[in-house]
Amino acid sequence: MRSKIAIAAALLLPLSGQYALAEEAVVEEESSLTVSAELGMLFKTGNTKSGDIKAGLTIEHKQDRWLNLLSFNALAKKLEKEDETTGEEVFESTDNKWDIQGQTNYSLEKNGKNYLYGSVFYEQDKFSSFSYQTSASVGWGRHWWKTKKSSFFADIGPGIKYDVIRADGLMPEKSEAAAILQAQALYTNQINEFVKFKQYLVAKQAFGSDQNSVYKSETSLTTKLIESLQFKFAFRIDYDTDVEEGFENTNTETSVTLVYSF
């Protein structure tokens, strides 16, 4: 009898080990972390004309029904100016522009299409009429379609936006808070094994007719160089409906960067 039990245990142990490995594999599939960093040159038109260094960091974390996104972008700017003493053209470092954005999505059903989201955004831009701009929004979103090659995500919800308008020689710094309706959309298309297209749109529509609304668009094309290194071309448009006199409503950025994922 003991020998039969020993034989049964010997047969079951490998199977239990396989089941444990399978469970670990499921856990690993349900939780993943992706980090990518980019660095490159940017040419900007609008309020300023300059050559800049662009750096960025994007973190994406998936676990069960949760999707967490965090992105950080910064510009180190140098502008060519004439030295008042010598009259020679020199490059002078100026203030930087940077922004940070975070969003959390929670799927309403496992592997389902509908989700709830919460997002926050903060930006400092010394080249605009705002000292800084920040916003927060919550709402509902949906994976309208997702295939092996393409996907389309969109969400919408109420929120609040807070702008601090830069002081000038005549007016002190002032702030403006506004209720907004935020809508976002992201379309991706894997054109082939090496090339991927992305189109991101966001609108922050203020309810007041005399309040500033914000619209942003970023179009990008990435080409895989090696497994973890990509070449990225991006074109970005930022539009504010209400800016101070002497500043442009529309600013554009054209950038070429190298992206390293790990």
N, C-alpha and C positions, 0 to 999 in steps of 0.2 A: 504493500500500500504506500509506504514512504517513497519507494522508488518511482511509483506512478506520479505522486505529487511533485517530486523533484523534476521529473521529465516535463510535466505540465508547466512548472515555473520556468524552466529553461526555455520553453517555447514562447511563453508569454512575455518574458523580459525584453527580447528584441522588439516585439510588437509595441510594448508600452513605450520603449525608447523612440520608436518611429512616430507614435502618436504625439509624444512630447515635442519632437522636432517639428511636426506639422503644426502644432499649436503655436510654437515659437515663430514659425514662418508666417502664420496668419497675423500675429501681433506685429511682426516687422512690416508686413504689407499695410497694416492699418495706421502705422505711425512712420512718417518720413520727414526728413529735414533737407531742404535745398538752400544753398547759399551761393550767391554770385556777386562778383565785384567787377566794376568796369572803370576804365581810365582812358582818356583821349582828349582830342582837341575839339573845341566848339567855336563856331562863328555866329555872332549874334547881331541882329538888326533890330531897330526900334528906338528905344530911349537912348541906347548906347551902341557904338560900333567898336568892336574889340575882338581880340583873340584871347581865348580863355582855356584853362585846363578844367576838364570835367571829370569828377569822380563820383561813383555811386556804389551803393550796397543794397542788395535785395535778399530778404530772408522769407522763405515759405515753409510753413510747418503744417502737416496734415496728421490728424489722429482721430480715428472713428468718424464722427459726424462734424468735427471741427476743422476749419481751415483758417490759419492765422497768417497774415501778410504784413510785412514791415519793409518800407523802402526809405532810403536816405540818399539825397543828392546834394552835391556842393560844387560851387564854382570858385576857383582861385583866379582872380582877374588882374591883368596888367594892361595899362592903357598908355599909349605913346603920347607924350606931351613935350612941349618945348621948354627947356630950362631957361628961366628968366634972366639968369646971370650970364651964361655962356651962349645962349641962343641955340644950343644943340638939341636934337630930338633924343629924349630919354624915355625909358619905360618906368612908369611909376605904379607901385602896387596900390590898389584901392580896396574898398570893403568887399566882402564876399557875399554871395547869395547862397542860401541853403534852404532845404525843406525836408520835412519828415512826414510820412504818411503811414498810418496803421489801419488795418481792417480785420475784423473777425467775422467769419460766416459760420452759422450753425444749420446743418441740414435738417429739415423737418421730418424726413423719413430716411432710413438707411439706404444709401445709394439712390436717393430720390433727386428730383429736379428743383424743388423749392427750398429756399433757405431764408433765415433771418440774418441781418447783418448790423454791425455797428462800426462806424469809421470816424477817424479824427485826422486832422490835417493842420500843419503849422508851416509857415513860410516867412523868411526874412529876405528882403530884396532891397538892397541899398540903391538899386538903379531905378526903382519905381517911385510912385508918389506915396506908397505905404511903408511905414516903418516895419510892420508885420501884419500878416493876415492869418486867421485861424478859423476852423470850422469843425462841426461835429454833426453827425447824422445817424439815424437808425431807421430800419425799414425792412422791406421784403425784396427778395431777388429770385431769379429763376435761371437754370441752365436750359436755355431754349433749345439748343441742340449740342451734342458732343459726339463726334466720331473719331476715328483714328487719325484723321487728317485735319479736321477743323472743329471749332467750337464757338459758341456765342453765349456770353453771360451778360445779364443786365439786372440792375436793381434800382429801386426808387424809394424815397422816404423823406420825412420832414427832418429839419435840423435847425441849427443856428450858426450864424457867421459873425465874426467880430473883426473889424478892420481898425487899425490905428493909422491915421493919416499923418504924414510927416510934417513937422513944423517948417515954416519958411521965415523969411525976414519980416513978414507982416502978420502972419497968423501962427498961434501956438499949436502944438500937437493936439489933435482931437481924435476921438474914437467914435465908432458907429457900430451898433449891434443890430442885426436884422434876422428875422425868421426866414428860412429858405426852404425850398423844395429841391432836393438833390437827386439827380438821375445819372447813373453811370452805365457804360456798356463797354465790353471787351470782346473783340473778334480776333481769332487766331486761325492761321491756315498754314499747315506744313506743306509747302509747295512741292518739295521733294526731300530726299534724305538729308540734304545739306542746308536748305534755305527755308526760313520760317518768316511769315509776315504777321504783324500785330497792328491792330488799330484800337486805340483807347480814346474814349470820349467821356467827359464829365461836364455837367451843367449844375450850377448852384444859383437857382433863380430866387431872387429876393421878392418878397410879397409887395413891398412898397415901390411905387413907380419911381420915386426919387432916390432909391437906395441902390448901391452897387451890386450887380450880378456878375458872376464869374463863369467863363466858359474856357475849357482846355481841351486840346486835342494833341495826341502823340501818335505818329505813324512810324513804325520801325521795320527794318528788314535785317535779319541776322543770318550770317553764313558760317557754317561750322568749318573751322580750320583743322582742328584735331578734336579728340573726344571731349576735352574739357575747355577748349579755347574757341571763342567765336569772334567774328568781326561784325560790328553792329553799325548800321546807318539809321539815324533817327531825325525826324522833323517834328518840331513841337510848336504849337500856337497857343498863346495865352491872351485872353481878351477880357478886359474889365469895362463894363458899361459906363462907369462914372469915375473919372480920374481928375486930378488937379490940373490946372492950366499949365501948359508947358511940357506935359507928358503925353505919350502915345497911348491910345486905348489897346492897340495890338502890338505884341512883341512876338518875334519868331526866333527859334533856335534850330540850327542845323548842326548835327554832331556826328562825328565818326569816332568810335571807341572800340577797344578790345575788351571782351567780357570773359572772365575766368570763372567757371562754376566748379564747386566742390561740395 
